């Protein structure tokens, strides 16, 4: 379930863990496919192409990869930060995202998709391709690693996950530096039991939905 294998662990255990990720991601993708298709249609009708957006994140060992989501922002969203220094400062100060309800880059449909977590369903494909695990620290952008300080190297020991110690807290997710502490603590103390607890909390978080986006 996304528990990465520590040095000295057997290859067979790594294979079993990978198999669990593949089977779990495939099953979740099948179950959530109707919601994903509805999201695809909503984005296509209201925002046009591209339907999906792959944001560069840092994976295990520092390897960059594209973390896929349904596109919830306007087409020029990336350039909007470059054009507005004040907006960029708020973005960095808030943990490389803008406070809920105040991000002008998000479309109305995008807010709905984010509130219901439907935009994140494509990350199950990242699990199937091996860039992510079902459970692990949430993927971060390169500049975000600085917020983890000495824990950055620990964070990169494992694959980032769809579900994690931080985002499984739902609306109670804390900002940095508490987020960094939770994610690093997970990597250092990861276990099957902890992964099961995270998955349980994640189900409740998804059912509750995000707050104002």
HUFEN-V158273 format. One record per residue. N is the residue number from 1. RES is the residue in three letters. PSI is psi in whole degrees, 0 to 359 (none if undefined). OMEGA is omega in radians with two decimals (NA if undefined). D_FIRST is the distance of its C-alpha to the first C-alpha in Angstrom with 1 decimal. Layout:
BEGIN
N_RES_PSI_OMEGA_D_FIRST, N_RES_PSI_OMEGA_D_FIRST
END
This chain:
BEGIN
1_UNK_37_3.10_0.0, 2_UNK_6_3.10_3.7, 3_UNK_112_-3.11_5.7, 4_UNK_153_-3.06_8.7, 5_UNK_127_3.13_11.2, 6_UNK_164_3.13_14.4, 7_UNK_134_3.11_17.8, 8_UNK_352_3.10_18.9, 9_UNK_155_-3.06_15.7, 10_UNK_146_3.08_16.3, 11_UNK_328_-3.13_15.7, 12_UNK_322_3.11_14.7, 13_UNK_319_3.10_11.7, 14_UNK_321_3.13_10.8, 15_UNK_320_3.12_11.6, 16_UNK_317_-3.14_9.5, 17_UNK_321_3.12_6.2, 18_UNK_321_3.13_7.9, 19_UNK_319_3.11_9.0, 20_UNK_317_3.12_6.0, 21_UNK_316_-3.10_5.6, 22_UNK_311_-3.12_9.3, 23_UNK_316_3.14_9.9, 24_UNK_315_-3.13_8.0, 25_UNK_320_3.14_9.8, 26_UNK_317_3.14_12.9, 27_UNK_315_3.13_13.1, 28_UNK_325_3.13_12.9, 29_UNK_320_3.10_15.3, 30_UNK_315_-3.12_17.7, 31_UNK_321_-3.05_17.7, 32_UNK_1_-3.09_18.4, 33_UNK_317_3.11_20.8, 34_UNK_317_3.11_23.9, 35_UNK_321_3.12_23.2, 36_UNK_317_-3.14_22.4, 37_UNK_321_3.07_25.7, 38_UNK_317_3.11_27.6, 39_UNK_319_3.12_26.4, 40_UNK_315_-3.14_27.5, 41_UNK_317_-3.13_30.9, 42_UNK_316_3.13_31.3, 43_UNK_317_-3.11_30.7, 44_UNK_318_-3.08_33.0, 45_UNK_321_-3.03_35.7, 46_UNK_326_-3.06_35.8, 47_UNK_345_-3.11_34.7, 48_UNK_198_-3.12_35.2, 49_UNK_156_-0.05_33.5, 50_UNK_153_-3.14_31.1, 51_UNK_319_-3.10_28.6, 52_UNK_154_3.12_25.5, 53_UNK_125_3.11_25.3, 54_UNK_106_-3.11_23.3, 55_UNK_135_-3.11_23.5, 56_UNK_126_3.10_23.2, 57_UNK_170_-3.13_20.5, 58_UNK_126_-3.13_19.6, 59_UNK_192_-3.12_16.6, 60_UNK_135_-3.14_15.5, 61_UNK_10_-3.14_18.8, 62_UNK_6_-3.12_20.8, 63_UNK_126_3.13_20.6, 64_UNK_149_3.07_21.6, 65_UNK_166_3.11_20.0, 66_UNK_118_3.11_20.8, 67_UNK_115_-2.98_18.5, 68_UNK_141_3.08_19.7, 69_UNK_161_2.89_20.9, 70_UNK_141_-3.09_23.8, 71_UNK_120_-3.13_26.8, 72_UNK_355_-3.11_27.9, 73_UNK_164_3.08_30.5, 74_UNK_159_-3.03_34.0, 75_UNK_324_-3.08_34.5, 76_UNK_24_-3.04_36.1, 77_UNK_320_-3.11_33.6, 78_UNK_320_-3.12_32.9, 79_UNK_337_-3.12_36.6, 80_UNK_322_3.12_37.2, 81_UNK_320_3.14_35.9, 82_UNK_328_-3.11_38.1, 83_UNK_343_-3.06_41.1, 84_UNK_93_-3.11_40.7, 85_UNK_322_-3.14_40.5, 86_UNK_320_3.11_40.4, 87_UNK_321_3.11_37.4, 88_UNK_320_3.13_35.7, 89_UNK_318_3.09_36.4, 90_UNK_323_3.13_35.0, 91_UNK_314_-3.14_31.8, 92_UNK_318_-3.09_31.4, 93_UNK_336_-3.10_32.4, 94_UNK_29_3.10_29.8, 95_UNK_36_3.11_26.8, 96_UNK_41_2.96_27.2, 97_UNK_164_-3.14_27.5, 98_UNK_150_-3.12_30.4, 99_UNK_145_3.14_30.9, 100_UNK_135_3.08_30.0, 101_UNK_357_-3.08_33.0, 102_UNK_21_3.12_34.7, 103_UNK_106_-3.09_33.2, 104_UNK_352_-3.11_35.9, 105_UNK_341_-3.06_33.8, 106_UNK_134_3.11_31.7, 107_UNK_162_3.11_33.3, 108_UNK_316_3.10_33.9, 109_UNK_324_3.12_31.5, 110_UNK_323_3.11_29.0, 111_UNK_319_3.11_29.2, 112_UNK_315_-3.12_28.4, 113_UNK_323_3.12_25.4, 114_UNK_320_-3.10_24.0, 115_UNK_327_-3.10_24.9, 116_UNK_1_-3.13_22.9, 117_UNK_9_-3.14_19.9, 118_UNK_330_-3.12_20.9, 119_UNK_339_-3.06_21.5, 120_UNK_358_3.14_17.8, 121_UNK_321_3.13_16.8, 122_UNK_344_3.11_17.7, 123_UNK_343_3.03_14.7, 124_UNK_331_3.05_12.7, 125_UNK_323_3.06_15.1, 126_UNK_327_3.09_14.1, 127_UNK_316_-3.13_10.6, 128_UNK_326_3.14_12.6, 129_UNK_350_3.07_15.0, 130_UNK_2_3.13_12.6, 131_UNK_332_-3.11_13.8, 132_UNK_167_3.05_10.8, 133_UNK_167_3.07_7.0, 134_UNK_319_-3.13_5.6, 135_UNK_132_3.12_5.7, 136_UNK_176_3.09_8.6, 137_UNK_145_3.12_12.3, 138_UNK_142_-3.12_14.2, 139_UNK_143_-3.11_16.1, 140_UNK_160_3.03_19.7, 141_UNK_157_-3.07_23.0, 142_UNK_315_-3.10_24.8, 143_UNK_339_-3.10_27.3, 144_UNK_340_-3.13_24.8, 145_UNK_330_3.14_23.8, 146_UNK_332_-3.12_27.2, 147_UNK_345_3.11_26.1, 148_UNK_351_3.11_23.6, 149_UNK_234_-3.09_26.6, 150_UNK_344_-3.13_25.9, 151_UNK_357_-3.10_22.2, 152_UNK_318_-3.13_21.8, 153_UNK_326_3.09_21.3, 154_UNK_316_-3.13_18.6, 155_UNK_321_-3.05_16.8, 156_UNK_5_3.10_17.0, 157_UNK_342_-3.08_15.5, 158_UNK_165_3.05_12.0, 159_UNK_144_3.01_11.0, 160_UNK_157_-3.05_11.7, 161_UNK_159_3.02_9.3, 162_UNK_318_3.10_10.4, 163_UNK_140_-3.10_9.8, 164_UNK_174_-3.12_10.8, 165_UNK_327_-3.10_13.0, 166_UNK_304_-3.03_16.0, 167_UNK_345_3.07_15.8, 168_UNK_349_3.09_14.4, 169_UNK_355_3.06_17.9, 170_UNK_231_-3.09_19.5, 171_UNK_346_3.14_23.2, 172_UNK_10_-3.14_23.2, 173_UNK_125_-3.13_21.4, 174_UNK_157_3.07_23.6, 175_UNK_179_2.99_25.2, 176_UNK_149_0.10_25.4, 177_UNK_356_-3.11_25.8, 178_UNK_325_3.09_23.7, 179_UNK_314_-3.14_20.9, 180_UNK_318_-3.13_20.9, 181_UNK_317_-3.13_21.0, 182_UNK_316_-3.09_18.0, 183_UNK_317_-3.14_15.8, 184_UNK_321_3.10_17.3, 185_UNK_321_3.11_17.0, 186_UNK_314_-3.10_13.2, 187_UNK_318_-3.10_13.1, 188_UNK_331_-3.04_15.7, 189_UNK_23_-3.05_14.4, 190_UNK_147_3.14_10.6, 191_UNK_166_3.11_9.4, 192_UNK_318_-3.13_7.4, 193_UNK_319_3.14_10.2, 194_UNK_320_3.12_10.0, 195_UNK_320_3.13_6.6, 196_UNK_318_3.11_8.1, 197_UNK_319_3.13_11.3, 198_UNK_318_3.12_10.2, 199_UNK_321_3.11_9.1, 200_UNK_314_3.11_12.4, 201_UNK_326_-3.10_14.4, 202_UNK_322_3.09_13.2, 203_UNK_315_3.13_14.7, 204_UNK_320_-3.14_17.8, 205_UNK_318_-3.13_18.1, 206_UNK_318_3.13_18.0, 207_UNK_324_3.13_20.5, 208_UNK_327_-3.12_22.7, 209_UNK_162_3.09_22.7, 210_UNK_162_3.06_23.7, 211_UNK_210_-3.14_27.2, 212_UNK_131_-3.11_29.9, 213_UNK_none_NA_28.8
END
